[in-house]
Amino acid sequence: MAIAKADLIEGMVKGMAVLESFDTERQRLNATLAAQRAGITRAAARRHLLTLSHLGYLETDGSYFWLASKVMRFSGSYLASSRLPRVVQPTLNRLAVQSAHSFSAVVLDDEEVVIVARSDVARVMAYGLHLGARLPAHATSTGRVLLAAQTKTALNTWLKGRVLTRLTGHTVTDPKLLRARLVQAQTDDFVISCEEHELGVSAMSVPLRNAQGKTVAALNVVLSSAEMNVGQIQQRFLPLLQGAAQELRALL
């Protein structure tokens, strides 16, 4: 949502940038590292770190800072108040019981996808697939499904100047090839990704649409690459995922 410059609180923007600088790659930051990641001066980063620590959102040893449990209030409030996780959770649990595999509902957040609901069954313990995890959109089946649902203009904006990070030898990093994969996803209405995010892990995703036909999330299943090939994954899980997506459509 665009707002007038006069309505923008620059201090809040910088504070949130500092808070978002913490991730699985950098769990502890000092003022210098936070400044580099947030794109602000070291002095400003230091003040924001100290303020966030004072408010209880960060812990510190006097030099380095790390996230405190208080930040969970944000995710907890979202999960408690957002309709999407509550609606899809029973379906995810049912699918997991039926197939003994792990299922998730995922939304797009700029260059990443975020897991907002997941089943308890997890035969494949892939890295970073916990509730609230953020994964690169270009390297995941859910990201491809959600990017494929974007308008041409929105997709062009998303791709413009973007560097697609290589996570494994199978990750698509060529923008032209990614665009072609997204066109194919629009035609197929599903995506299978094999070892693009993590070696040994494959995933299949379908779009979750609301009653108006708008894609609001992606539904996926995660499995071991050694367990099934692409054809077997499609044959076994596509009807299951599409059936669940159709059931949920009237509820989203």
N, C-alpha and C positions, 0 to 999 in steps of 0.2 A: 504494500500500500504506500503510495507516494503522499508526502505531506509537505506543507510549505516550510521553507527554511526557517522562518521565524518560530515555527512550532517544534523544531528539532532541538532536543537537549543534547548538546555535544558531549557533555560530561557523562551522560548515561550511555551514549554510543561507545565511548572509549572504555567505560567500565565493563560493559557487556563484552567488548572485544577482548579485554584482558581475561575475563572469566571464561570465554570460549577458547582461549589459548591453551587451556589444559585439555589433554586428550590421552589416549592410550600410548602414544609415542612419547609424549612429554608430560609425565605425571607430576613432576616437580620443576618449578621455574623460579629463577631469581629475577630481579628487575631488568637486567640486560636481556635475558631470553624472552621475558614477557613483552618487552618493548619491541623486539624484533618480530615476534609473532603477531602482535596487535597492531603494528605499524604506527607506533607513537614514540615519543621521546622516553628515555630511561627515567627521567625525573617524574614524568606523568605516570609511567607504569608503576613506579615505586609508590606514589601516592594512592593509586587505585588498589594496588596489592595490600597496602596497609589498611585502607578503608574497608576492603572486603574481608580482611582478617578481623578487623574490629567488629564488623557486623556478624561474624561467625560463619561466613561462607568459605573462608580459607583457614588453614592452619599453617604455622610457620615455626621454623627453628631459629629465626632471626636473620637468616640469609636466603633460604629457599622457602617457597610456598607451595601448598598442595590443597586440593579440594577437601572441604569438610563435609560431613554428612548432611549439613543443613541445606546443601544445594539440592538434595533429594526432594525437598518440599515442592520444587517446581515440577519435577516429573510426576511426583505423587499427586499433585493437584490436577495435572493434565489427565492422568490416567483415571482419576476419580470423577472428573467432570466431563471429559470428552465422550461423546456418544459412540464413536467408532470402535475403540477397544472393547467397550462393554457389549456391543452388538456382536462382534465377531468371535469373542472368546469361547462361547459354547460350541461354535462350529469348529474352531481350531482344536478344541479338546476332543470332539467327536471324531474328527479326521485322524488325530493321533492315535486314538484307541483302535480305530478301524485298521490302520496300516502299520502301527508301531514305528512311525517316523515323526520328525519334528516339522511343524507348520507354523508360519508367521504371517502377520499382516504388517505391511510396510508402507510408509508414506515418503514422498520426495521432499527434501529440504535443500534447495539449491544444488550443490554438487554432490550431495550425499543422500542416502536413504536412511530412514530411521525405523527401527523395529518398535511398533507401538503395542503389539500383542503377540504372544507366542504360546504354543502348547507346552505342556510339561514333559512330554516324551521327547528324548533327544538321543537317538542312537548314534548320530554323527556329531561329535563335539567339535564343531568348527570354531575357529578363533573368532571371538568378538560377536557371537550370535545371541547374546543375552538381550533381555528386554531393555530398550533404550539405546542399544548399540547403533552406531553410525558407520555406514559402509559407503565406499565410493560408488556412485551411481553407474558409472560407465563399465564397471567390472562385475556387476551383479545382475542376475536375471530380473530381480524386482526393479532395479534402476532402469533397465532396458524397457520393461513394460511401461513404466511411468513416463519415461522420456518419449516413448513412442506415442503416448497419448497427448503430448504437447502440440500446440499449433505450430505451423511451419515457422512463423515469425518468432515464437518463443524458443523453439529449438535452435534456430539460427543464432539467436542471442546467447543461448546457453553454450553453444559450441564455439562461438567467436573468441579466438585467442586462448582457448582453454588447453592446458597441457594435461593429457591423459596419462596418469602415472601407471607404469608397468609394475604389477604386483607379482606376477608369475610369468613364465615363458608363454602362456596362453592368453594373457591379457591383451585385448584390442586397444592399441594406442594411436592408431591412425584415424583421424576424424572422418575421413571419407569412408573408411571401412565401417566405422561405428554408425555413420548415417545410413549406410546400406543395410546394416543389421537392424536398425530401427525401422526402416521401411519394410523389411521382412517381418518384423514383429507386428507391425500394423496389419499385414496380410494374414499372418498365422493366428494372431490374437493370443499368443503365448510365447514364452522365451525359455530355452534351455541353455544354461551356462555351465560349461565344464572346466573346472580348475582355473578359472580366470581370477578369482579372488583368493583362493587358497588351494594348493595342490592336494589332490585326493578328495576334493569336495565338489559335488555337482548340485545344481538346483534348478527347479522349474517354477515358473511364475505365470499367473494369469491376472488380468486386470479385475479389480472390484469396482463395479459401476453402481451408481445410485439409480433411482427410479427414472431420473431424467436422462440417463445414459452417460453421465459424466464420470470419468475414472477418478475415484477418490483415494484409492490405495491399490496395493498389489497383494495377492495371496500366493505364498510359495511353500514348497516342500524342499527340504535339504537332505541329501543322501551321499553315501560314499561312492566315489567314481568307480571303485572296484566292484561295487555291488550290481550295477546295471549300466548298459550302454545307452546311448541317446534314444535309440528306437524302443528299448524296453521301458525307459523312463516315460516316454510319451504314451506308450500303450497302456501302462498301468496307472499313471497319475493324471493324465490330461482329463479323462472323464470325471475323475474324482474332484479335481480342482474346479473344472467348469461347472459341474453340478452344484458345488458349494457356492460358487460365485453367483449362480442364478438364484439360488435360495436366498442369499443375502441381499440381493438387489432391491427388493421391496422394503428392506429394513434400513438401508443406508441413506 
